[in-house]
Amino acid sequence: MICDRVEKRDILVWVRLARAIGHLGIALLISVGAIRVWHLVASSLLSGMFLALMMPAEEAIVSELVDRQTLLNAVCLNSIATGFMGMLAAGVAGLLIELTGVSAAYYIVVPFSC
């Protein structure tokens, strides 16, 4: 309902910015040694809420960008790409943590959150 009433591009921009700020906050907390479990819980909760806003906006934008005949293919491709990136990102994150440490991995993720 929110995506129907607010400009979809604005939702995507603000949600991505908020997620980047959240990742940066977690990275800073890890760097100074002040991270607590509740920080991670709160970050995950907010990230889930942001994704609940972002996913419908992305799907709606896909339907605006392609013609009706290729809409099914575009939605399927978008879903496959999202799932693939989720799997790939988990592997890359594990590799980054192994090579650079947890806080550095978060700092590396921040620009990609936007």
Contacts in CASP RR format, 6 or more apart in sequence:
PFRMAT RR
TARGET T0000
AUTHOR 0000-0000-0000
METHOD contacts of the structure
MODEL  1
MICDRVEKRDILVWVRLARAIGHLGIALLISVGAIRVWHLVASSLLSGMF
LALMMPAEEAIVSELVDRQTLLNAVCLNSIATGFMGMLAAGVAGLLIELT
GVSAAYYIVVPFSC
2 11 0 8 1.000
2 53 0 8 1.000
3 11 0 8 1.000
3 53 0 8 1.000
3 56 0 8 1.000
3 57 0 8 1.000
3 60 0 8 1.000
4 60 0 8 1.000
8 57 0 8 1.000
8 60 0 8 1.000
8 61 0 8 1.000
8 64 0 8 1.000
9 61 0 8 1.000
11 53 0 8 1.000
11 54 0 8 1.000
11 57 0 8 1.000
12 54 0 8 1.000
12 57 0 8 1.000
12 58 0 8 1.000
12 61 0 8 1.000
15 50 0 8 1.000
15 51 0 8 1.000
15 53 0 8 1.000
15 54 0 8 1.000
15 57 0 8 1.000
16 54 0 8 1.000
16 113 0 8 1.000
16 114 0 8 1.000
17 114 0 8 1.000
18 46 0 8 1.000
18 50 0 8 1.000
19 47 0 8 1.000
19 50 0 8 1.000
19 113 0 8 1.000
20 110 0 8 1.000
20 111 0 8 1.000
20 113 0 8 1.000
20 114 0 8 1.000
22 43 0 8 1.000
22 46 0 8 1.000
22 47 0 8 1.000
23 106 0 8 1.000
23 109 0 8 1.000
23 110 0 8 1.000
23 113 0 8 1.000
24 106 0 8 1.000
24 107 0 8 1.000
24 110 0 8 1.000
26 35 0 8 1.000
26 39 0 8 1.000
26 40 0 8 1.000
26 43 0 8 1.000
26 106 0 8 1.000
27 103 0 8 1.000
27 106 0 8 1.000
27 107 0 8 1.000
27 110 0 8 1.000
29 35 0 8 1.000
29 36 0 8 1.000
29 39 0 8 1.000
30 102 0 8 1.000
30 103 0 8 1.000
30 106 0 8 1.000
31 103 0 8 1.000
58 78 0 8 1.000
59 75 0 8 1.000
59 78 0 8 1.000
62 71 0 8 1.000
62 74 0 8 1.000
62 75 0 8 1.000
62 78 0 8 1.000
63 71 0 8 1.000
63 74 0 8 1.000
63 75 0 8 1.000
65 74 0 8 1.000
66 74 0 8 1.000
93 105 0 8 1.000
93 109 0 8 1.000
94 105 0 8 1.000
96 104 0 8 1.000
96 105 0 8 1.000
96 108 0 8 1.000
96 109 0 8 1.000
97 105 0 8 1.000
100 108 0 8 1.000
END
